[in-house]
Amino acid sequence: MEFLSAIVGLFPCLYDHTSKHTVYIRDLKKNLQALSKDMNALNNLYEDVKARVERAEQRQMMRRKEVGGWIHEAQDMVKEVEEILHRGDQEIQKRCLHGCCPRNCWSSYKIGKEVTEKLESVSGLIGKGHHFDVVVAEMLPRPLVDELPMEETVGSEMMYDRICRLLEDPQVGIMGLYGMGGVGKTTLLKKINNDFLTTSSRDFDVVIWVVVSKPFNIEKIQQVIWNKLEIPRDKWESRSSREEKGAEILRVLKTKRFALLLDDIWERLDLVDVGVPFPSSDAQNKSKIIFTTRLQDVCHQMKAHKSVEVTCLPSEAAWTLFRKEVGEDTLNSHPHIPRLAKVVVEECKGLPLALVTLGRAMAGEKDPSNWDKVIQSLSIFPAEISGMEDQLFHRLKVSYDRLSDNVIKSCFLYCSLYPEDWEINCEEVIDLWIGEGFLGEVHDIHEAHNLGHKIIKKLKDACLLESGGLKERRVRMHDVIHDMALWLYGDYGKEKNKILAYRDISRLKQAQEIPKLKETEKISLWDKNVEKFHNILVCPNLKTLFVCECNKLKGFSTGFFQFMPSIRVLNLSNNGNLIELPIDQIGNLVALRYLNLSCTRIRELPIELSNLKNLMTLLLDGMESLKIIPRELISSLISLKLFSICGTNGLSGVEETLLRELESLNGISEIRITICTALSFNKLKSSHKLQRCISYLILFNCGNLISFELSSSILKRMEHLGFLIIDSCNELKDIKIEVEQEGTQSDVTLQNSIVARENHHFHTLRCVVIHDCSKLLNLTWLVYAPYLEQLYVLDCESIEQVICNGVEESLDIFSRLKYLLLNGLPRLKSIYQHPLLFPSLEVIKVYDCKSLKSLPFDSNTSKSNLKKIKAEESWWNQLKWNDEAINHSFAPYFQMHNSPSIFRGFRAAQN
């Protein structure tokens, strides 16, 4: 029967044998073989193309879409052909008559047709694949943000959140992050960069990271920006000059909202030269420029809309960072180690770079005795600890290296003579710099002081010094910067005995230290427990000696100064029990240029001091026990330029003689003095030379001084008077300024006060303290002090007005005033009758002024610099305001503060 069926099925086939469709059946076997062969060729081509694409992608290229589509087609084709070949083989096997005759012509026909069509498709795919011999991939487009490698940040969350809030502010187009080296500025900038990867709210078209450094190269900066912007190479290379490339960058960036992150700027970078458009706050351009720098002044030069100081970590965050670096395994290895680790952390004072360096150095250190050694090294010579030189000091040293000249570098290193955490008085350290000769040959000491203040500003801008408690008057040096400075002075640790700065003098007593003193140039000793120096120090090269804050020290051993022939600076200040100097030696220090005996209990200055013919600076402030200055001692100091004797109140019998001797000195240019008698005050008023030298004047306990009168010509000559303190002058009733105009004289009155202001008398007066002057009624004379910055009025029971009623409202009164303290003024009713602008006011404090019912504030009074208004809450609540809106606008600045229990003159007023 099967044979019969095959014969019957053969008739349609024979009938159609000449038809074009019969070839599908006739050539099925041949076509299957051809398809299999072509499929092998396609497979080989597919593997070749795929391999080339993968190699290109490893080179950060992107496969072309056409190639990607072909690969997908080839993959699909392989599956389809394999299925057809399988069905075709089955169909061949079913044929009878030795494979010549199909059992089912229709089925054989369909498979034959599919095979023929696939042959054409495979052939076409092979031909298409051969076109990819040259290019299978293209360079990837640069991503929106290039992710930068960085470790997890610790402790900077609050700072980062603040920066992010500023980034959202449309008014902030340029932001500067400044701070000392190692504080984490670059880390914060990297975090900002990387967070752009996931933050869609800041929808920038491109984020560009550039490391600028110094000296910067505008062409290299342009090259980095070009790479990010994908400007065609041929177009870029056709721009031959820097200006043309800047124009091309500008053309592209003007069409984009960009974020430009500039790391490590040391000087002003001209964005116009680079080709970067200035970010604005309009709707078309909300781009941002964020940069880091160690120099605060760069923020101003770059016209930053907001400057943010990146500060050291608080103690808790510092501990967290150190724990992360040292590892829990180490911390938990011994019960003493956590306590010792916290001592190490405290030494770092929150500086992240120091915490990381020391944390890594101590990782795996499980022996507590080795922790003890590290703590000891931190106090003696930190550079000996692993990683401190290479990882910390050398990186911080960049700020030092980039100071503009050797004078500034010397002044910076000198600050390391003060103890760690010490608040350095700016005037004091400038006096020391002058004594050392850092500021050159001094002809005008006031010019030298101006130069010194500029240097301090540059060191603060470089974040090598920090502002102290009294803002412009004091600075501090971070502990780690302090250690680096000592390391630098000792020639990177090679000559570490060149400078010895100890808070424990017992280290000098160690036998091994004494021989090393022969190479020592500077010694700084601060030890509150030492009572006497017993050793004779042989220091042939010693130039500077500080012995300060040694409160138990009463004297020096015989011969202590004998072997210090080259000493130029001797600072013995603030030794509260020092009662005498070794008179047989002090006169032999003939190279001495600076001598400070302030705040000692020395009763009499030795006449041997008259031998110090090179002495330029003599400071005798706060010497309450001083009773005797030998006659002609001061006049014999022929090189003396600066003499200070403020707060030394027991010389009333010799004040006039002292003033005459000072007047006789040819080179004297600055005098700071306390005057206790009306006769001495009159001597000052009669001497043009003394008037030109006075910079700091204290009138103390002048019981016979009833009226303080100065003519406008005297004011003009007092061209350097910066501080005026009137203390405990209980008979003083008024202070008068006599304006000399066209041959006439008149007291300060409403009509001539404008004349005084126009002539800018008292143009250097910055600080005034009035204390315990019970009969004084007002301070209207202050209209003659247009640049006054600080005013302290304390315990003056009769004062009713600061500035009298009737003074011209148009006067720009207190326009520079930053700090105002009013305390213990029971009758005070008015500061000034009209509202004042107070454009510079930062702090106002009012205590025990129960009659003062209003402040000279209105809607025009500036709050741009105002930080706080401190007073008793009861006084604040009873104040009267012309407009309740004014009350509401100043209320956020009010801080409740009870009246201080006691004020003692100027020093207490500063607290």
Phi, psi and omega in degrees: 000320179299319179298319180295320179296321179296320180294318181297319181291345184283334184300313177300321180298314180296326180295325187258012190298328181275353181291154179293339183281342184292342180294331178300323182277317185294317186263015185304311183297315180298319181291326177297320179294320179293319180296318179298320180294314179296326181294322176297320178295318178296318179300315180297317179295319179301314180295321179296311181297316181299318181295318179295321178297315181296321177296321179293320180293330175293338177266023177062034174257165181244129180299142177293148182297323180297320180291317179300320178295319180297318180299318178295319178298317181296319179298317179293321181297320180302314181296316182294316183293320179300321180292319180293317180300321179296315180292323179297317179298321179296320181294320179297318182294336182278349184290153177248182183055048178060039175083007182271335189235120179288151177286323183230103185299325183294316179294319180294324179297313183297317180294320180298321178295316180298320180297316181297317180294320180292327176302315179295319181294315180296318179299317179296321180293322177296316179298319179295320181295329180291343177288347183268018181298330187265304186233121175247346184212160178237163176299137177295142171294142180299138178293162178306317182227131172272116180291134182255140180290135178197154176275167179297134180279148180227126171085359184255017186298314182296317178297317180296317179299321179296317180296319180296321178297321178291326177297329179282345182284118182294342180278349181257099178266327180235128181232134177249131174253116181236157180167170183293161179299141177082006184273348175110022181293312181296322178300316178297319181293322176297320179296320176300313180301309185290329180287344173295339179297327186244356184259106182274345183293332177261084193278080179267149176283330181203143176240124188242127178251128180226128170269119187269301181058187184224138355285139183284156181234109185299322180298319179293322177296317178298323180297317179298316181294320178301314179303322183283327184276350179057041172291132183307138185301317183296322179292319181294314183290341176284345177273102190277329185258163178297322180295319180293321178292322176299320179295321179294317177298317180299318181302319183283314185293332179295340180266000187235156166264111189240158169238119180251117181253116184248115183259136170068060175268135181245347179205171183301129175253119182283106182295330179296318178298322180289328183106016183266123179290146182287124181297135178238172183259011180281173187292333184283331186222106177243039179287165182227143169237124179235132181223159175244149179201154172271355187246115181300324182297332178298327178300319177290318181296327180275003179057044179295133175289335178214130176248129183240122176278125175270114186257171179292162184286146171294165190301319182294316179293323178298318178296319179298316180295317181296318178301319180298319183284320184279333176092139181295328180300318178290315183297327183268004186282341180206140184296339180277338189295318178304320179294316179294323179297323180292330175295317178298316180299319180299324180294334182282343178050039172078006180281114185305317182298320178292320179297317180293316182298311181289324178299317179290325179294328184263355178300128180086358180273103188253007179260115183302329181296328178288328173295319177301318181295320179295318179298320177295318179296324179298329180271341183255300182210088186300334185298342181284348179282140182306128175088345185293320180289303188289316187272338186242294188297318182294328179285321177290331182299338180303320179297321178292315182301329186265010167294147195288334181205172184290335177297312180295322178297317179296319179296321178296309182300327183298329182296343179287352175290339176279152179295162175300144178069008183282137174273113187270124176289123186297316180298321181296314183289329176293319175303320179293318178300319178297316179300324179285343182088011181296328187266019175084189178288116188270114173260321177239109186292335178289322174296322178296321178294320177299317177297319179300319179293326176295321179295317178300318178299318179296322179290326176289318178299327179278002180059027173268339170233153179241155176295140178265196186293331181255034174055249186290344187271340182224150176226163177228160175241124179303145185305318183289321175296322177300314179297320179296321181297318177297320178296319179294317182296327178274028177056054179059037176089351182286330179232063189291350178269002176297329178225128179239116179237108187236143168255002177228104187289345178301337179293331176289336182282344180294132187304324186289344181281326190301313180299332183288344184293344181295334179262358186284134178256331182220135176232132178230115185238122179226102183216109184289351184258349183285139180253330179200147174268116183264332183283147168267121184266120178265101186228077184295337182254008184292127178253332188223133175225119171254126166230099191227155175057027176265084194291341179262355183290126180251335180185181181244151179292157177300130179086006184301318183265007190296324186250045176232061189291340187256006188295132181249331184233125177232113181246107179246027187286156174061030169261090194296346180243008178288118188250347181204159174251151176289094190296339181282349184241328190299329180285350180271354181277066191288345178275357187297130178248339185221128177224124181237113178247017185301145175058040169247173181255025177295129185269328184221134175281131180290139180298339179299341177298340181295345178284348187277076186287347178261001184293123180257329185230126177230117183245123183231034184288146173064023179269078187294338180271351184292122181241334189232124166241110184306143178301142177067007174292308183295318182292342179277349180276082193290342179262002187296128178243328181233125176231129181226129180215053179276142177072015175251100197254010184256022185246025186302331182282343184238011183300314182296319177297317179299316180296321179295319179294320177298320181296332183282345183282127182291323188266356184297134181225347177218131179230131173239121194211151170255131179242133186242001180224155177293327178298317179295321179296320178293325176299317177299317182293337183267351185251111178297322182295314180296321180300320181289341183264339186293125174242338185217113185236126175241124170259113186235126172054042177275082186297334181262011178265109183264323181226134178259105185239130176226137175276159180296333178290324175295319179301319180297321180286333177281059188284352181240005182293114181251331184231132176229122179236126175242112191230128173059038174259084193282349176262355183290122183255325180209159177240122187240139171247119180266114181273121180263116184217121178053046174079007180242164176230143175207153178289167178296118179225174185297319185287332182258358181295328179294323177300316180299318182294321180297326179278354176054049172294158184054039186285351176255354184290117184250333186221134177229131175236125175241117186224130172055052173245091196289340183255359182288134187260326182201174180231039184300335180300345181294348175296345177272005180240074187293341183253017181300131181250331183225133179225123179238120178235118189224135169054048175243096195287343184261347184297126179251332180221144171282304174247127185298153172298146176100346177294140185312127180295334184287347181295142181273068188282138176057033182288340178253000186294127179254327189225126179230123177237124175237120184216132175066047180239079190295336183258000182296123180249338187207138169278315177197145188289335182249156175297146180245153180285323182046055185293342182250357189297129178249317185222136170229132179234132181226123179223141174052047175237069191291339181272350179279108187256355182208159175247149182282058182245145167215193185294341180270350180295131187286141172240011186295328179249353185295131180248320182198151170239113185250131181191175174288146182297322181297321178293316181299319184291336181265002178297146177255139182235141177294333181216129182297335178295327177294317176304311181296326183287332180262346182303322181298340182271349183285134175232123180293131181206123180287157182299131175301147187291329184203145172235132177239087175065206189295317183299315180295325180297336183279343189291000000 
